Amino acid sequence: MTTRGILGFAIFLFVLALIDLYAYKGVNTAMAQAGPGLRRWVRLGYWALSIGMLALLVWVAVSIQDLRSTRNHSFMFSLAALFMLFLLPKVVIVLFHGLEDLVEGGRWLLGKLTPGDPVASGDPISRLRFLSQVGLALSAVPFVGVLYGITQGRRNFRVERVRLTSNKLPVAFDGLRIVQISDLHLGSFPASTDIVRRGVDLINEERPDLVLFTGDLVNDYADEAEAWVNTLKDLQARLGKYAILGNHDYSDYAQWDRAEDKRANLERLKRHHAAMGFRLMLDEHTRIERDGQAITLLGVQNWGRRFQQYGDLAKAMQGHDPGTFRILMSHDPTHWEEQVLGTGIELTLSGHTHGAQFGITIAGQTYSPAQWVYKRWAGLYSEGAQQLYVNRGFGYIGFPGRVGMPPEITVFELRCRAEAPVA
């Protein structure tokens, strides 16, 4: 670690220590009326966890190079989850206790500036204790949320059903069933998990005609996929399985000593796609035929506004039949906004955003940090006759869980004519 890195890490630890101290002040205030025995145990437990977490962070910082060399993303992400599990509740306590101190500071200042005896109503100590107690109670919300996300949220798949109608769809393809999956990030899963198998079984239960995978098979390295090749090989689709590359698949975020090793990693990843029975589409198109009629499937390499721009849409479209119904697989939804709109391509399937793996639904409307970054971040969007669907992702990265944003398997049913309006 460089001198600058050491200084930055020291400042980070100092800030965390301040949060610990101030949060404990809030806890202590909230429990002012508790018995001395309970307060002693709370104090011991609080500081044992806090000091333990700080020590763990120091160990990770010292061992970071060795940890990276193991390529054990699951372990690293578990440490991140453990950190969030205990930090977020303290942040809630700090906010409420800070509000207390602001209120009490304002009362004190008002008392100094206002002549005469202040009129007091109630016990100021009780009011102080009440806000701390509210903060302590609400701190359980992020704790429970994170705990649920890493134990159940990441494995409770949502099968999202989308029905689309187009006059360009041939009659032979009326009722076509397409399953889209995206962002597997296989290196994030612990080797012992059954989550991938559970997802595969759910997909096969849908009896799809096509399975389309829209990128990010791994986090960085091709060998992350090796444990799951046979599982994903079991995916069944009557008309075939197709895939594209996502931004993580190129291993641009890993450190490589030699450029040829990085290229070999990508070639190995391509072989894994083939072994799983997927045709990997690299800026190309193919005709899918049924009963003498056809649709066109296009697939491009990653192209994103703030990410790699390897994709060549013009190359993928070269020589295709624009009179057919067209489906484009493009990993990053910003590609639709920048290049796909105006081409007339009827349906684009993307992923990439994960829905930020966090969401909250209020009155039927879901809100997520993803919407601060992406204009189109989850679900179906339309612009004229062109449509974009953004899948919320199968796996996860960074935080090993999902809170209010379940992993998604999207099932499309395509219809070739609009239904008659209801009288």
MORALIN-V699312 format. One record per backbone hydrogen bond with DSSP energy under -1.0 kcal/mol. NH is the residue of the N-H (numbers start at 1). CO is the residue of the C=O. If there is no record, write none. Layout:
nh=NH co=CO
nh=NH co=CO
This chain:
nh=6 co=2
nh=7 co=3
nh=8 co=4
nh=9 co=5
nh=10 co=6
nh=11 co=7
nh=12 co=8
nh=13 co=9
nh=14 co=10
nh=15 co=11
nh=16 co=12
nh=17 co=13
nh=18 co=14
nh=19 co=15
nh=20 co=16
nh=21 co=17
nh=22 co=18
nh=23 co=19
nh=24 co=20
nh=25 co=21
nh=26 co=22
nh=27 co=23
nh=28 co=24
nh=29 co=25
nh=30 co=26
nh=31 co=27
nh=32 co=29
nh=34 co=31
nh=39 co=35
nh=40 co=36
nh=41 co=37
nh=42 co=38
nh=43 co=39
nh=44 co=40
nh=45 co=41
nh=46 co=42
nh=47 co=43
nh=48 co=44
nh=49 co=45
nh=50 co=46
nh=51 co=47
nh=52 co=48
nh=53 co=49
nh=54 co=50
nh=55 co=51
nh=56 co=52
nh=57 co=53
nh=58 co=54
nh=59 co=55
nh=60 co=56
nh=61 co=57
nh=62 co=58
nh=63 co=59
nh=67 co=63
nh=68 co=64
nh=69 co=65
nh=70 co=66
nh=71 co=68
nh=73 co=71
nh=76 co=72
nh=77 co=73
nh=78 co=74
nh=79 co=75
nh=80 co=76
nh=81 co=77
nh=82 co=78
nh=83 co=79
nh=84 co=80
nh=85 co=81
nh=86 co=82
nh=87 co=83
nh=88 co=84
nh=91 co=87
nh=92 co=88
nh=93 co=89
nh=94 co=90
nh=95 co=91
nh=96 co=92
nh=97 co=93
nh=98 co=94
nh=99 co=95
nh=100 co=96
nh=101 co=97
nh=102 co=98
nh=103 co=99
nh=104 co=100
nh=105 co=101
nh=106 co=102
nh=107 co=103
nh=108 co=104
nh=109 co=105
nh=110 co=106
nh=111 co=107
nh=112 co=108
nh=113 co=109
nh=114 co=110
nh=127 co=123
nh=128 co=124
nh=129 co=125
nh=130 co=126
nh=131 co=127
nh=132 co=128
nh=133 co=129
nh=134 co=130
nh=135 co=131
nh=136 co=132
nh=137 co=133
nh=138 co=134
nh=139 co=135
nh=140 co=137
nh=141 co=138
nh=143 co=139
nh=144 co=140
nh=145 co=141
nh=146 co=142
nh=147 co=143
nh=148 co=144
nh=149 co=145
nh=150 co=146
nh=151 co=147
nh=152 co=148
nh=153 co=148
nh=154 co=149
nh=155 co=152
nh=156 co=152
nh=157 co=155
nh=158 co=407
nh=160 co=409
nh=162 co=411
nh=164 co=413
nh=166 co=415
nh=173 co=170
nh=174 co=171
nh=175 co=414
nh=176 co=173
nh=178 co=412
nh=179 co=210
nh=180 co=410
nh=181 co=212
nh=183 co=215
nh=185 co=216
nh=186 co=217
nh=188 co=185
nh=189 co=186
nh=193 co=190
nh=198 co=194
nh=199 co=195
nh=200 co=196
nh=201 co=197
nh=202 co=198
nh=203 co=199
nh=204 co=200
nh=205 co=201
nh=206 co=203
nh=207 co=204
nh=209 co=177
nh=210 co=177
nh=211 co=240
nh=212 co=179
nh=213 co=242
nh=214 co=181
nh=224 co=221
nh=225 co=222
nh=228 co=225
nh=232 co=228
nh=233 co=229
nh=234 co=231
nh=235 co=232
nh=238 co=208
nh=239 co=209
nh=242 co=211
nh=243 co=279
nh=244 co=213
nh=249 co=246
nh=251 co=248
nh=262 co=258
nh=263 co=259
nh=264 co=260
nh=265 co=261
nh=266 co=262
nh=267 co=263
nh=268 co=264
nh=269 co=265
nh=270 co=266
nh=271 co=267
nh=272 co=268
nh=273 co=269
nh=274 co=270
nh=275 co=271
nh=276 co=272
nh=277 co=274
nh=278 co=273
nh=279 co=241
nh=281 co=243
nh=284 co=299
nh=286 co=297
nh=288 co=295
nh=290 co=293
nh=293 co=290
nh=295 co=288
nh=296 co=325
nh=297 co=286
nh=298 co=327
nh=299 co=284
nh=300 co=329
nh=304 co=308
nh=310 co=302
nh=311 co=302
nh=316 co=312
nh=317 co=313
nh=318 co=314
nh=320 co=317
nh=324 co=321
nh=327 co=296
nh=328 co=347
nh=329 co=298
nh=330 co=349
nh=335 co=332
nh=337 co=333
nh=338 co=334
nh=339 co=335
nh=340 co=335
nh=341 co=336
nh=343 co=340
nh=347 co=326
nh=348 co=387
nh=349 co=328
nh=350 co=389
nh=351 co=331
nh=353 co=351
nh=356 co=353
nh=357 co=354
nh=358 co=355
nh=359 co=403
nh=360 co=367
nh=362 co=365
nh=365 co=362
nh=367 co=360
nh=371 co=368
nh=372 co=369
nh=373 co=370
nh=374 co=370
nh=379 co=390
nh=381 co=388
nh=383 co=386
nh=386 co=383
nh=387 co=346
nh=388 co=381
nh=389 co=348
nh=390 co=379
nh=391 co=350
nh=394 co=182
nh=395 co=183
nh=399 co=397
nh=401 co=399
nh=402 co=149
nh=403 co=357
nh=408 co=393
nh=409 co=158
nh=410 co=180
nh=411 co=160
nh=412 co=178
nh=413 co=162
nh=414 co=176
nh=415 co=164
